[in-house]
Amino acid sequence: MNFVISKNPIQIIGIFLVGFFFILTSCRNNRVDYIAYYNTVNSIDSIYRIKNDTLIAIKKFKKLFRKYPPRNDERMEEYENYIKFSDKYNRNFGRKKSLYKLIPLVAPYWKFKREDSDFFKLYKKYGIDSTFVEQKVVEWKNSLNKQLIDSFRIAFIRDQAKDPITGEQSLENFRKNSELLKWALKNFGYPSMQKIGLETEDGVFMPMDAYLNHMAQIEDYEYFKTKLIDYVNSGDIPPRDYAEMVERYNQINQLKTVYGLKRTDDEFIKDSVIINRKRRQIGLQSIKHRRKITQEFLKKIR
């Protein structure tokens, strides 16, 4: 078969534009929607946590993690639970490949996770010793963005600084940190734990949920409210961190709760359907479901 290549420049440009549009559309369609991921995780979590049907949960988790690179919520621990449940019920979960994938997800909390003897027993069962796991955590730390870490280390120290007379934190410092966050978003994307970790080598604690809370107290709040929802959708910001920022703003300005994080019992009784719908829109569990997760989490760490 002979193909005739057009020499007409208008036709060539037209073909190029059609091809470019097709590629652009394909890229957009291939973007992962993590709000849908979080809502699916919430649904699966309720299957085993509330309905006690672990085998169905394993099956659904397996399907989910084929579609999405996993996250591992600090309280739900969806990927870690998938692996543990699969091991317990002799279901295939990918063995070493999946265990390797879990390491960077727990690495930000390694100071605490390394005390979990059951975690190491699971790895040992599949031929992975603790020395190897520790080395992988070191490699993860070395892969973090050193420029962002240095910048946010200074920002978090500044964030916690208090006026020696009033004892209040400085709005001016929050504004400086706002500019840093804008710069980071423009140049590196959101400074998630997979970019900056949770704590520096010299012990500076860097929880981005607290950082975002302070963005609710300055003039740039509306910018961040609009901008950061994209990073919830991309899986870089946990839904609760975003919701905490919004609720902090509402609390300061005496506005009605949106996600029910700062709710009163009267508000919950009256607006629970609306609140739960809003929560689902950003990937949060229902209030009842989250309450059960929190209760079990607190029981676990006691």
N, C-alpha and C positions, 0 to 999 in steps of 0.2 A: 504494500500500500504506500502510495506517495503522498506526502504532506506538503501542501503549498503554503509557504510563509509569505504573508502579505508584506508588501513594500510600502503600503499606505501608512504614513506616520500616525494619522488619526485612529486607524484601526488598531495599530500597535499599542498606542496609548490607552485605547479603550480596553483592550485585552489585559493590559497591565493593571489598570484600575479595578477591573472585575476580579482579577487574581488577588490583588492586594486586599480588596474588601472581603473576599472569601477567607483569606488567612486571618484577617483581623476579627471577623465574626467567629471563626473557629476558636481563636485564642480566648475570646470573651466567653464562649460557651463552655470552654474547658476549665475556666476558673472554678476553684472549689468553693462551695457555699458552706461555710462552717456553722452558720446559724441552723441550717438544715441538719448538719452533723450533730450539733449540740441537742437539738430537739429529738433526734433519733436516739442518741445516748440516753437522754432523760426517759424516753419511752422504754428502752431496754432495761435501764436501771430499775424502773418500777416493776418490770416483769419478775425479776428475781428478788428484789428487796421487799416488795409488797405482795406479789402473787406467789412468790417462792417457786418459780418455774425456771430453774437454773439452766436446764438443757436447751430450752427454747431461747433463753438469753444468749447462750454460747453461739448458737446457730446464727442469730441475728447480729451479734458482735462480729462474727467472722465475715459475714457479708458486708457489714459496714466498713471494716478495716481493709477490705479489698478495694473499696472505693476511695477512702480517705486516709491520708497519713494520720496516724492516731495522735490525739492529745491524751492527757492523763490528769484530769481535774484532781486537785489536791485532796478533795473529800470523796468524790465518787471513784477515782482511780480506775476509770473504765478499761484502759488497756491492760493494766496490771491484773485487774480482776478477771478479764477475759483469759489471760494466760493461766492464772491460778485455777479458775474453774475448769478450764480445758484439761489441765494436768490432773486435777482431782477426778474427773470423770473419763479420763483416758481418751480425750478427743484431740485430734491433730490441730495444733495451733502454730506450727511453723518451727517449733523447737528452737535451735540456736539462733536462727535468723530473727525470730520475733523477740527472743530474750536480748539480743544485741540492740534491737530497736528500742527496747524499754529503757536502757541505761541513760541516754541523754534526757529522757522525760523525767526521771527521778533525780538526775544529777544536781539540779538547783537546790534540792533539799538534802544533799548528800551527808551533811553533818549529822542529820537525824536518821536518814535512811540506812546508813552504814551500821547503825545499832540494831537493825532488824535481822535477827539470825535466820528467820524463815526465808527471807529474801535470798540470802546466800545459799541456804540449803536447796532451794529450787534451782539455782544456777548450777550448783555442784551435781545435782541429780542428772543434769544434761551435759556433764563434762566440762563445765566452766568454773574455774577456781576463783577465789576472792581476789587474788593478785591480778588476774586478767581484768576483772570488773573494775578494780581500783585504777588500773592503767587506762581503761576506757574513759573513766571519769576525768582523769588528768588530761587526756586528749581532748575531751569535750571542753574543759576549762581553757585549754590552749587555743581552741577554735573560736572563742568568743571575741567580740570586737573590742580591741584594746582602747581604741580612740573613744568609743562610746562609754566604755567603763570609766575611763579617766574623767571624762566630762560629767557623767552622771554621779560619780563619786563626789565631786565638788558640789554638784547641785543638791544631793541629798544631805550633805553636811550643812549647806546653806538653808535648805528646806526646814531643818530642825532647829536652826538658830533662833534664840528668843531675845527680845529686848531686855536688857539688864534691869530696867526700871519697871516696865509694865508686865514683863513675863510673857508677853504675847509674841507669836510668830509674826514675821514681817510680810505684809502684802507685797512690798517692793521685791523681796526675795522670791516670792511666788511669781511675780511678773518676769524676773530674770530667768527663772526656771521654765516659764512659758515659752520664752524666746528660744531656749535650748531645745525644748521639745519640738517646736516648729522646725528648727534647723535639722534635728534628727529625722523627723518625718520626711523632710524634703530630700535628704541625702542618703539615709540608710533605711527608711521605713520605721516602724514602731520599735522602740527599744524593749523588746520582750525578754523574758528570762533566757530564751535561746540565743539572744544577742549579748546580754550583759550579765546574766546570772542573777543571783539574789543577794549575794554578799561578796564584797571585795576581799582580796587576800589579807588586808589589814583590818578586816572586821566591820566595814561600813555596810550597814543593812540597806538594801535598795528595793523596797517593795513599791512597785509602780501603782498599786491601788491607792496608796497614801498620797503619792505624787499627783494622781489624777483628782483626788479629793480636793486638793488645794487649787487645782485649775478651776474648780467650781466657785471659787471665792474672788475671782478677778474678772476683768472685762473680756478676756478671750474665751470665756466659757462657751458662748454660742458657736464660735469657730470649732472648738474641740468637740462639742456635742455633735456637730454635723460631720466633721472630718473623721472622728474616731470610730464611728459605726462601721466604716469601711474595713477597719482593722479587726473589728469583732467578726465581720463576715469572712475575713481572710484567715481567721484562726489565730491571730497574733495577740488579741486582747480577750481575756476571759469575759463572758457576758456580765458576770457579777462586778468586775472592776468598772465597767462602763456604767452599769446601773447605780453603783455607789456614787459615782461622780454626779449623775443626774439627780439622785435623791438628796445629795448634799446641797446642791444648788436650790432645790425645792424647799428644803428645810430652812436654809438661810433666809430665803425670800418668802417664807410662810405660804408656800404653794401646796397644792394637793399632791399627795404621793402618786407616783406613776407605777413603780414596780413593787411597792409594798415593803421596802426594806426598812423604812422609818415609820411604818404605819402604827396607828392605834387600833385597838380591838374593834372600835366602832367603825373605823374606815374599812377594816377587813370584812366585817359582816355585811356592810352596805355595798362594797365595791369589789368583792372577791372575783367575780366573773370578769369584770373589766381589767382588774389588776393582773389576773392570770393570763388573759389574752395579750396584754402588753408585755408580760414576761416572756411569753412564747415568741413574740416578734423578735426578740434579741437572743433567744436560745436558753432562757432561764427556766428552771423547773417551776412547777406550781408551788405556791406557798406551803401547802400541806406536804408535798413531796420533799421540798427542801428542809422542812422542819424535821422530818424523819431522818434524812441524811445527816443533818447536824447532830441530832441526838445520838445516832450510832457512831459518828466520828468522835464526839466527846467521850462516849463510853469507851471507845477503843484506846484513846490516848491517856486515860486515867490510870 
